[in-house]
Each structure stands twice: as C-alpha cells, then as structure tokens.
Amino acid sequence: MKRNVLVIAGLAVLSTSAFASKARMEALGQGSYSYYLNDSRSVFLNPASLNDMKNYITTEWGASQQADSATSPRAEGGFFREMGSFAYGLYLGNNGPARTSTGGTFLNHQNAIDLMLAGDMGLKWGARVHYANSKNEGTFDTKNSALGLGLGVTHGDIDGYANITLSDKSEGAAVAGDVWKKKPGFQVGGAYKWSGMTFFADYNNTNEDVTAATGSTITAAAGGHFTAGTAGTVTHKTSDITVGAARVHEVNPGARIMTDVKLVLGSDEVAGSVTTTENGKVKTTTLPVTIGMEADATSWLTLRGNVHQNVILGSSKSIAGKTTTIANSTTVDGGATLNFGKLKVDGSIGTTASSRAGTIGTKEGVLATDNLLSRVGVTYMF
C-alpha cells in the first residue's frame, strides 16, 4: 500500500484547485450542494452557476441503483461545455427517490437525464430540464414519467433560483389502478453576499398522493397505511424553511475555513392513513452549526473536513404534540482530492466502517489505508 501511495504522489503535478463532487460537499458538511460554496454541484440548486464553472467531465462512482448515500453511492455523471457566450451541460443518473410500498411494486423514477443551458448578458442566467420516462409491459403495464424545471439568475452579489417538479407519476403496482403521483412542488430561494458574509434563504416543499385501487394488495405507502383490498389514498406532504449565514475565510492562498449557521423549520404531514395515529404533522426545529476547513497539503493533495452539530435548538414535535430532543447530532466528515493536473480524484475519508478478517465487529472513523477513499468522484477539466 505504501508503494501505491508513493506512485500516486510521484505522478501528481501542480494544479489549481477546482472541485466538482458530492464527496467534497459532504466533507464540508453541505449535503449534495451548498447554499454558499461555489462548486459544480451548484448547478442543481441554481443553474446560472454553470457560467462560473464549465468545460469539464465529471463522474460519481457507485452502483446502478435508485437511492444515493455517502455509504452507498449511486453511479452518475455528466459533461459541461462552453459554447461562445453560452454554456451547456448533459447529466445522467440524477434519479428521484424510490417508490417504496408493501404488497406491490411501483416503477421507480430511473434513467433520468438533465439538460442545462446558461449564458451571461450582464445578468447571468441558467435553465435546467429534468426528464425521465420508463415502461414495463406485462399482465398490466407499469410506467413512470417525470418532468422538472430549474431556473436561476446571478447578478453581482445576488443569486435567485426556482426548482419546480412539474410532474412525477408512477402507475401500476399490485394492480393496474394503483398510482403514485407527486403533485407540482417547488424549491425557491436566494443568497446575498455582503461584507464577506453570505446570507441565504430557501423554501422547499413536496406533496404526493399514493392511491390503492380496489382489490390491491398494497398495505403501506408514503408514510401511511392502507387496508389491503380496499381503495384509498394517502397524502404525504413535507416542507422545509431554511435561513442562514455563512463566511469563507481565506487563511492563505492554499487554506480556507468555512463556517455557517442555519435555522431549519421542517414539517412532515400524513393524511388518509387507516392507522389513525399516523395522520397528522411532525414538526422539527434545528439550528445546525458547521465549521469546515480545506487546505492544500501539497501540490497534489487537498484535505478537508468539518464538524457539524445542532446548538440550542434541536427538537422534534410528534403528532401527539410531544417534544423530543434530537440526540447526538454531532458529526465529523473528512475528504481529500488527489490533483493530477486537470484530472481530480475526490473522495470521502472515514465515512464508512472498516472490518478486517480475524477481527470482531467494525471500527468507525479509522484512516484505513486499504480503503482510503470512498464516495469517489473523478473530474477532468479541459
């Protein structure tokens, strides 16, 4: 293993810092994109950011699967290119969440494609179209179709965006009449940079209905329950309001410290369940603080990490009105980028358990040289 590391170090060459991966965002405590850090992942929040980072190919390594997480990543990637005063992009594999149910299987949102176009005419603008369509023929047909639209602008220190789910529907599960339908939903928000700070706000909501036809064997979906063989509809609504402030402090040309604080108000509501204790709204209130750092350790290696925790606020109120503190919210994440000129290899460090033959159990947070990077993303800038 030591010899492999020396080979990597020997091949790497001097390059500027340009990052584009989920691994980087998660290592800095930002989720799949950031409200204030400029990264190629920003195009999924505000497509106008394509004006600031273009001419690259990126791949997220993982399995061909529906769900995506730090410990079990999904394969996806795309191509972005400058064209005169415009920029365009094509991204594959940005699938929606799985349609989970018991007693029947809905066709998932899959093989998604995102098309992006951006331009700069004094006002930077961008647009993104998300599309997926699939169908399986059998005793009865199962099918899914989805269409979404993203719009964004950037002017000076002000950003604004709107991401809209226009339609997302799956038909057929246990019987032909079963339907999973996501009603139009949206995410809107913006950011303002002032005196070295970035202030941001975001509102995101979803609204989906799951309908079981008469004679269906479906017994559970969308957080609520049906009675098998009886027609019915369960409605599941969620919403999140996020407001916050952040600062990026350049310690020196090769090191940065990022700090942010956010107030997040969440709501998760179920209606129509035959299990009456499931009908109602769960509310959450959190005030997470993130302290992150990113430093160029050498010309070929960049290291990063963060510590993240709710402070003062961090509770959930149940349907019955009982408040519970969200316990043990402290998380630490790490990551690295190997720089090979225009080729960047990003990954997470210590986010998965390491288990070795001859030992009992697993160890978390261990820098294991036989499993150094997980959540790997590879980007080539040109």
Secondary structure, DSSP 8 states (H G I E B T S, - for coil): -HHHHHHHHHH-B--------HHHHHHTT-TTS-SSS--GGGGGT-GGGGGTS-SEEEEE--BS-S---SSS-B-EEEEEEEETTEEEEEEE--------EESS------S-EEEEEEEESSSEEEEEEEEEEEEE-SSS-EEEEEEEEEEEEEETTEEEEEEEEEEEEEE-SSSTT-EEEE--EEEEEEEEEETTEEEEEEEEEEEEEEEE-TT----EETTEE--TTS-EEEEEEEEEEEEEEEEEEEEETTEEEEEEEEEEEEEEEEES-SSGGG-EEEEEEEEEEEEEEEEEEETTEEEEEEEEEEEEEEEEE-TTS-EEE-----EEEEEEEEEETTEEEEEEES-S-B--TTSSS-BSS---TTS--EEEEEEEE-
